[in-house]
Amino acid sequence: MQVKTFTGPDAKSVLSRIKNELGLDAIILSKHEGRGEEGPWCEMTAGLERTSAAKAARTGDNGNGNGSGFSPAGWNEWHREWSEIKEHLVALMKPGINLEDLSPRQRVALEYLEREGVEGTVLMRLYRKLLNRPDTSVLAPLADMLPVSAWDEENWPQQVHALAGPYGVGKTSTLIRMALALRSRRPDMRICIVNADSERGNGRLLLKHYAELSDMSYREASDGVTLANVLRECRDFDKILIDLPGLGRKETLESLDSRLGLCAAEDLAVHLVLSPSYAPAQLSAFMRQYVTGCSASIIWTKLDEACTFGALINMAASSGLPVSALSFGPGLKNTLTAARDVMLWRMLFKHQLPCDTDSSM
């Protein structure tokens, strides 16, 4: 269900807006009226069930720079079939790649990336960009495939930031780290932590505990109406951080949005939290589940537990999402850093984590 809140001077004008934006099938979920300094006001929260046909027809830009909205019906099945076709094409084309046509430095770099787990399709793209360009560094085409948008207020001015990702990836801990990082930069920043994963008691205790310790507000939202009300109540906050629940095997971020009305929120960025320790097939499955029109960036966690970092390139090349932050270590303080190009190259080619400062690239 798509959920959105409308305000106006009276019920008639609000209903008119709901009719124009959501249509005649919209359902009024809540209504609040009152009188302020500027006169009477009315606020209504309306919901609209989105059918598969409506989702498939949704092609407008959602404002986060990632093109259209949610994937059309049948996308997951189509993506699975295309992945199989792509694997066969790569197997057929790979013998045609002659690394001897590259300079020695380029050849060594591609051989190293293959050992790091970089997919064949990505290696072929690199090969084509380096061919007949012996002086070109492999970092130049890699930078095009692996965009970076550092986690700071300049790159991410949105008020609402939601963290999505599988269970066990460290999503809740990452949210706390992000909140603490924001507070350290601006001690006067008003931050609200929203727990939308109410089924897990340990996550609730952790979020509530650190919210109280750090003088941040804490809310819970288990459905679309509650979340809409929380966002309305906290609209004067500087930042709202939402911890989303993990998805089941057959769920997608699209189905979660239908339940919470998440992408109806204005000024929103959804960050996908992942670990490079997952197998390539599992990361590909996560991409089909979590990467939609609402997805804005990838945050990589548990970097200290990974033995290779080719997944960073594979996911970026497949999803087109930039890397915004990097997380490492078991603690909650000083274990999250805004992503930078040089950090990614050091991890990829030297296995040097952002916390390791004893050597330079």
Buried (B, 14 or more C-beta within 10 A) or exposed (E): BBBBBBEBEEBEEBBEBBEEEBEEEBEBBBEEEEEEEEEEBBBBBBBBEBEEEEBBEBEEEBEBEBEEBBBBBEBBEEBEEEBEEEEEEBEEEEEEBEBEEBEEEBBEBBEBBBEBBBBBBBBBBBBEBBBEEEEBEBBEBBBEBBBBBBBBEEBBEBBBBBBBBBEEBBBBBBBBBBBBBBBEEEEEBBBBBBBBBBEBEEBBEBBBEBBEEEEBBBBBBBBBBBBBBBBBEBBEBBBBBBBBBBBEEEBBBBBBBBBBBBBBBEEBBBBBBBBBBBEBEEBBBBBBBBBBBBBBBBBBBBBEEBEBBBBBBBBBBBBBBBBBBBBBBEEBEEBBBBBBBEBBBBBBBEBBBBEEEEEEE
